[in-house]
Structure formats: structure tokens, C-alpha cells
Amino acid sequence: MIAVVGGGPAGLSCAHALARYGLKVELYEMDKLGGTCLNYGCRYVNALKEVSDLIDNLNTITGKKHDLEDIISLNELHEKVYKIHRSMREGAKKTLDELGIFVKFEEFKEEYEKNYDYVIYANGQNYAKNYLGVECAIHSELPYLKKLPRKILIIGAGTVAAEYASIFSTFGSEVTVYVRSKFLKKIEDDEIRDYIINDLSNFKITHSEEELKKMLYDDEYFNILAIGGTPRYTTNEYFQVDGKSKVYACGDSVRGGYTPIANREGKTVAENIYNEINNLPLKKMDYGIEIATIRMPISILVVGKQTKDFKTSYNRPGKGYYFRKTEKRGMNRIYYENGRAVGAVVMTTATELAPYFAQYLKGIDVYKDFLEVYPSTDPYYWQV
């Protein structure tokens, strides 16, 4: 019998793969199936982003400022999102039942390890909730907000902080983001980062610790801590937990990253357990080219490396932001190294481009005559 701890992307993909190998699996989930991604993370942010995009376009078309509360209350929006996510969780549970995986909605305790042949931890990261002695909200609390805060302080400089700030500012909150060093470090290109801050950001950014403390201790502000979490386990290259026998870990509990990576790690762990049982070689994870999306007024796709050798283009009006102001049309760059494309930053609603960039970076020359990206009703087309 194998225990999988955590019902998020990594845990679910691992449990599914183990069951398909014919192994008996029990899955422990102390909160909700789907994990952070479905209930509090990427899927939740996607839901809010879809509404903020509608408001953004409505503001531009009418020339008037509309807030979320003009359309729907935050509580009503959360109720709608909850219903959709509940149906997704029910679908996930049905699949587990069909595969013969028994789900226990309870906390898995370390002493339970002795009851199983193998244990896989896929239970996410540890998150701090306190900053300079002040209790702050984190991602798991936002879906339960009943009312839109008038003023919001967000502490963090990464993707999550940028997305929360952009969405809640569009909704009508006065948002300030406190950044200790650089905003969006994932964007190594300073010119691109400046473009994002100056042309795409609809919120205030401060580096002042004095200003931070004033807001942090001011009851007028709703404080959100978006500084990321810390992994729970260290493993070797096969995801075997250090110092333990027949115990594996994967997903955010080890590395942190995006849902597709967590899914693949879960499947890799399942394969390694099957191989270990059958005395076959274990498998290392091939992470390949990492693709990331930052959802702001225009979605920003980051793929591969950023170098000093690049080509730049700007979007024409198209699908998703036809009526947006010209200064928010989006800057695109493809980066080169030794005459070969090695990365890209694309600001367009057509994030379907990601697979094509990935093909190019693997050596398939689909961008030989690249000049510009045109958002349209099609995923992409080129002017050559």
C-alpha cells in the first residue's frame, strides 16, 4: 500500500500514475482536492483576471472608471468561483474513485509512515503569515474575502504579488506593493522590467521601509503577504527524501514552480517507485525549457534565457485589448545567443504562442523570418 500526501497537481498526478501501474494507493488531503493551484492559486487568479480584463476593457471603451462593485460584489464573485471549483473537485474525486484510490480527508502524521510500503509527500510549501510582527493574509484566505478592501498593501516582488496588485487595483482598491529589491526578478531584462512598471502597472510600487511600516501598522490597509513559501523536504535527484527509506517528495514541497512541472514530477515519482519495486533504474526529471506567465493587464510570457542580443517588436491592436491605450499594447522580444534564439518575453493575450517558442528553442526554426506578433482571433500569425 502506498500513501500519497496532498491532493494538489503533484499528488494527484502521482496517485493516478501509481494506480495505473496496478499499485494500491491511499491519498490524504487535509483541505480540498486540487491543492493550492485550483483553490487559491493559478485557477483562482485566472478567475479574477477574467473579470479584471472585462473591467479594463469596459473602462477603455466607455472612458469611465468602473469598479468591481459596479458589476458584482466580491462576495458574489467568490461564490461563483467556489461553485465552479467545487465541480472541479467533484470531478477529481470521481476520477480517483474510478481508479480505486481511497481518499482520506485528514492530516497525515509522520508516524503513519510505518503503515505503508511507500510514502510520497506532495503537500506544498510552508508559508509565513507574519511580517514585522503583523499578521497578514496569504493566498489561502483571499477567496473568503466578503468585501473589496479600500486600501491594500502587498508585500512581495514576484509573480503572485504582481498579479494580485494588478487585479485588485482594476477592481477598485488603492494598491501599494512593497518591494525590497527588484520587482519581478524573473524579468532579467531591465528595459522590459521598466516597461512593465511604467506602462503596464496600475498600482504603486515602493522600496521605502519607512513607508512600508506606516501602511503595515495602519488599520486602513488590508495586508497581503506574497513572498512565497519554503519547501518542506530535501531530496536527491530521484525525489527520494534525504535520510528516509522508501519516502519520496515532489511538487512545491520540494522545489516550487508551475503546475505542469508539479504534474511531471508526480508522474516521475510514480515511475521511480514502480521501477524500485521491479529493480529497474530510477529516472531523473528532465525539466526542459521553463515557461512562465505573469497575468497583468496584458499577460506576459517568459520562456528560456534573456540575453543582450535580441529583436524587439510591439503589438498591433488585436484580440483581448483592441480598445486599450497604445502605451499598453505590449513589448515583445526574442533573445539570441550565437545566432540562435534562446528565449523570449512576449506581452500578448495570445499565450498560445508558448508551444511554438518552445519548439524554436529546441531547434525547430519556426521563427526564421520573425518580425512581429499579431494578437488576433487566431492564436498567432506573422508578417514576413
C-alpha positions in Angstrom: 0.0 0.0 0.0 1.3 3.5 -0.9 0.3 6.8 0.7 0.2 10.0 -1.3 0.1 13.1 1.0 -1.5 16.0 -0.7 -4.3 16.3 -3.4 -2.8 19.0 -5.5 -1.3 18.7 -9.0 1.8 16.7 -8.0 -0.1 14.4 -5.6 -3.0 13.7 -8.0 -0.8 13.0 -11.0 1.4 10.7 -8.8 -1.6 8.9 -7.4 -3.2 8.4 -10.9 0.1 7.0 -12.3 0.6 4.7 -9.4 -2.9 3.3 -9.7 -2.4 2.8 -13.5 0.7 0.7 -12.6 -1.6 -1.5 -10.6 -0.5 -0.4 -7.2 -2.8 0.2 -4.2 -3.0 3.9 -3.2 -4.5 6.0 -0.4 -4.5 9.7 -0.8 -4.5 12.1 2.2 -5.8 15.7 1.8 -6.4 17.8 4.9 -8.1 20.7 3.0 -9.5 20.5 -0.6 -8.7 18.4 -3.6 -6.9 20.4 -6.2 -4.5 21.9 -3.8 -3.3 25.5 -3.9 -3.4 25.7 -7.7 -7.2 25.1 -8.0 -8.5 26.6 -4.8 -6.2 29.5 -4.0 -3.5 29.8 -6.7 -3.4 29.8 -10.5 -7.0 28.8 -11.2 -8.3 31.3 -8.6 -6.2 34.1 -10.1 -7.4 33.1 -13.6 -11.0 33.6 -12.5 -10.3 37.0 -11.0 -8.2 38.0 -14.0 -11.0 37.2 -16.4 -13.2 39.7 -14.5 -10.5 42.3 -14.3 -10.0 42.1 -18.1 -13.7 42.8 -18.6 -13.5 45.9 -16.3 -10.3 47.1 -18.1 -11.9 46.9 -21.5 -15.1 48.5 -20.2 -13.1 51.4 -18.8 -11.3 51.9 -22.0 -14.4 51.7 -24.3 -16.6 53.9 -22.1 -13.9 56.3 -21.0 -15.2 56.0 -17.4 -13.8 54.3 -14.4 -15.8 51.2 -13.3 -15.1 49.2 -10.2 -15.9 45.6 -9.4 -18.7 46.6 -7.1 -20.4 48.4 -10.0 -20.8 44.9 -11.6 -20.8 42.3 -8.9 -19.8 42.2 -5.2 -16.5 40.5 -4.3 -18.6 38.1 -2.2 -20.9 37.2 -5.1 -17.8 36.7 -7.4 -16.2 34.4 -4.8 -19.4 32.4 -4.5 -19.5 31.8 -8.3 -15.8 30.8 -8.4 -16.4 28.5 -5.4 -19.2 26.7 -7.3 -17.0 26.2 -10.4 -14.1 24.9 -8.3 -16.4 22.6 -6.3 -17.5 21.0 -9.6 -13.8 20.5 -10.5 -13.1 18.9 -7.1 -16.0 16.6 -7.6 -14.6 15.6 -11.0 -11.2 15.0 -9.4 -12.8 12.8 -6.7 -14.8 10.8 -9.3 -11.6 10.1 -11.2 -9.9 8.9 -8.0 -12.8 6.6 -7.2 -12.7 5.2 -10.7 -9.1 4.4 -10.3 -9.7 2.7 -6.9 -7.8 5.4 -5.0 -9.2 5.8 -1.5 -9.2 9.5 -0.3 -8.8 10.3 3.4 -9.7 13.9 4.2 -7.4 14.2 7.2 -3.9 15.2 8.2 -1.2 12.7 7.5 1.1 12.3 10.6 4.7 11.2 10.4 4.0 8.1 12.5 1.7 6.8 9.7 4.7 6.2 7.5 5.3 2.8 9.1 1.8 1.6 7.9 2.8 2.0 4.2 5.3 0.4 1.9 6.0 3.8 0.3 5.0 7.4 1.2 5.0 10.4 -1.2 4.8 13.9 0.2 3.2 16.4 -2.2 1.8 18.7 0.5 3.1 22.1 -0.7 5.2 24.7 1.0 5.2 26.3 4.4 4.0 29.9 4.3 4.8 32.7 6.8 1.8 34.8 7.8 3.6 37.3 10.0 5.7 40.2 8.8 7.5 42.5 11.2 5.1 41.3 14.0 1.9 41.9 12.0 -0.4 39.1 10.9 -1.1 39.3 7.2 -3.4 37.5 4.8 -1.9 34.9 2.5 -3.3 33.2 -0.7 -5.4 30.7 1.2 -7.5 33.5 2.8 -8.3 35.7 -0.2 -11.1 33.5 -1.6 -13.0 34.1 1.6 -13.0 37.9 1.5 -16.5 39.2 1.6 -15.8 42.8 0.7 -13.3 44.5 -1.5 -10.7 46.3 0.7 -10.4 50.1 0.0 -6.6 50.0 0.5 -4.3 47.1 0.1 -0.6 46.6 0.9 1.0 43.7 -0.8 4.4 42.6 0.4 6.4 40.8 -2.3 8.1 41.3 -5.7 7.3 38.2 -7.6 4.6 36.9 -10.0 1.9 36.5 -7.3 2.4 40.0 -5.9 2.2 41.5 -9.4 -0.9 39.6 -10.3 -2.8 40.4 -7.0 -1.8 44.1 -7.3 -2.9 44.3 -10.9 -6.3 42.6 -10.4 -7.3 44.3 -7.1 -6.3 47.7 -8.5 -8.5 47.1 -11.5 -11.3 46.0 -9.1 -11.1 49.5 -7.4 -8.7 49.1 -4.5 -5.8 51.5 -3.9 -2.9 49.1 -4.1 0.7 49.6 -3.0 3.4 46.9 -3.4 6.4 46.9 -1.2 9.5 45.6 -2.9 12.8 45.1 -1.0 15.0 44.8 -4.1 13.9 44.3 -7.7 10.3 43.9 -8.9 9.8 40.8 -11.0 13.3 39.4 -10.8 12.3 36.7 -13.3 12.5 39.5 -15.9 16.3 40.0 -16.1 16.0 42.5 -19.0 15.9 45.9 -17.2 14.3 47.7 -20.2 11.5 45.1 -20.2 11.0 45.4 -16.5 10.9 49.2 -16.7 8.3 48.9 -19.5 6.1 46.7 -17.3 6.4 49.0 -14.3 5.9 52.3 -16.2 3.4 51.2 -18.9 1.5 48.1 -17.7 1.4 48.5 -13.9 -1.8 50.1 -12.5 -0.5 50.2 -8.9 2.1 51.9 -6.8 5.5 50.3 -6.0 7.5 51.4 -3.0 11.0 50.4 -1.8 10.8 52.5 1.4 10.8 50.5 4.6 9.6 53.6 6.4 6.5 53.8 4.1 6.0 50.1 4.5 5.8 50.3 8.3 3.3 53.2 8.1 1.0 51.2 5.9 1.6 47.8 7.7 0.5 49.2 11.1 -2.3 51.3 9.6 -5.7 49.6 10.1 -6.9 51.2 7.0 -4.8 48.8 4.9 -5.6 45.1 4.2 -2.1 43.5 4.3 -1.3 40.6 1.9 1.9 38.7 2.3 3.0 37.3 -1.1 6.7 36.4 -0.6 6.3 32.8 -1.4 6.9 29.7 0.8 9.7 27.4 1.8 10.0 23.7 0.8 9.3 21.1 3.4 11.8 18.4 2.2 15.1 18.0 0.5 15.5 15.1 -1.9 18.1 13.5 -4.2 17.8 13.7 -8.0 15.2 10.9 -8.0 13.0 12.7 -5.4 13.9 10.3 -2.6 13.7 12.2 0.7 17.1 12.6 2.4 17.5 10.4 5.5 14.4 8.3 4.8 13.9 4.9 3.2 11.0 4.5 0.6 9.8 8.0 1.2 9.6 10.4 -1.8 8.5 14.0 -2.2 7.6 16.2 -5.2 5.9 19.4 -6.3 6.1 22.6 -4.3 7.0 20.6 -1.1 10.5 20.2 -2.8 11.1 22.7 -5.5 8.3 25.1 -6.1 7.2 26.0 -9.6 4.3 25.8 -12.0 1.6 23.2 -12.2 2.8 21.4 -15.3 6.2 20.9 -13.6 4.4 19.6 -10.5 2.4 17.2 -12.6 5.5 15.8 -14.3 7.3 15.4 -11.0 4.4 13.4 -9.6 4.5 11.1 -12.6 8.3 10.8 -12.4 8.0 9.7 -8.7 5.3 7.1 -9.6 7.6 5.7 -12.3 10.6 5.6 -9.8 8.6 3.7 -7.2 7.4 1.2 -9.9 11.0 0.9 -11.0 12.3 0.4 -7.5 9.8 -2.3 -6.8 10.8 -4.1 -10.0 14.6 -3.5 -9.7 14.7 -1.2 -12.7 16.9 2.0 -13.0 15.4 5.1 -11.4 14.7 8.2 -13.6 15.8 11.8 -13.2 13.5 14.7 -14.0 14.2 16.5 -17.3 12.8 20.0 -16.6 13.4 21.2 -20.2 12.6 24.8 -21.1 10.7 26.6 -18.3 7.7 28.7 -19.4 6.1 31.2 -17.1 3.2 33.6 -17.4 2.6 36.8 -15.4 -1.1 37.8 -15.6 -1.2 41.6 -15.6 -3.4 44.0 -17.8 -1.7 42.2 -20.6 -0.4 38.7 -19.9 3.4 38.4 -20.0 5.0 35.2 -21.3 8.6 34.4 -20.2 10.4 31.5 -21.8 14.1 30.4 -21.9 17.0 32.8 -21.5 17.3 36.6 -21.7 20.5 37.9 -23.4 21.9 41.2 -24.7 21.2 40.1 -28.3 17.5 40.5 -29.2 14.9 41.6 -31.6 12.0 43.9 -30.4 8.5 44.3 -31.7 5.3 45.9 -30.5 1.8 44.5 -30.7 -0.9 45.9 -33.0 -4.4 46.2 -31.7 -6.0 42.8 -31.6 -7.9 40.2 -29.7 -8.3 41.0 -26.0 -7.1 44.6 -26.0 -8.3 46.2 -29.2 -9.5 49.3 -27.4 -6.6 49.6 -25.0 -4.4 52.7 -25.0 -1.5 52.5 -27.3 1.1 52.7 -24.5 -0.3 49.4 -23.2 0.0 47.5 -26.4 2.9 45.3 -25.2 6.6 44.9 -25.9 7.9 41.6 -27.3 11.5 40.4 -27.5 13.2 37.3 -28.8 16.7 36.7 -27.4 19.6 35.2 -29.3 22.9 33.5 -28.5 25.4 32.7 -31.2 22.8 33.4 -33.8 20.2 31.1 -32.3 17.1 32.0 -30.4 17.3 31.0 -26.8 14.4 32.8 -25.1 11.6 35.3 -25.3 9.4 37.7 -23.4 6.0 38.2 -25.0 3.3 40.5 -23.8 0.2 39.4 -25.6 -3.1 37.8 -24.9 -2.1 35.0 -27.3 -0.2 32.9 -24.8 -0.9 30.0 -27.1 2.5 31.1 -28.6 4.3 29.3 -25.8 4.5 25.9 -27.5 5.9 27.4 -30.7 8.6 29.3 -28.8 9.4 26.0 -27.1 9.7 24.3 -30.4 12.1 27.0 -31.7 14.3 26.7 -28.6 14.5 23.0 -29.2 15.9 23.7 -32.7 12.8 23.8 -34.9 13.3 27.0 -36.8 9.6 28.2 -36.8 10.7 31.9 -36.3 13.4 32.3 -39.0 11.6 35.3 -40.5 10.1 36.6 -37.3 9.2 40.3 -37.4 6.1 40.9 -35.2 3.4 39.1 -33.3 -0.2 40.0 -34.1 -2.9 39.1 -31.5 -6.0 38.0 -33.4 -8.8 35.6 -33.4 -6.2 33.0 -34.4 -3.5 32.0 -31.9 -0.9 33.8 -34.0 0.2 34.9 -37.4 3.2 36.6 -38.8 4.2 39.4 -41.0 7.2 38.3 -43.1 
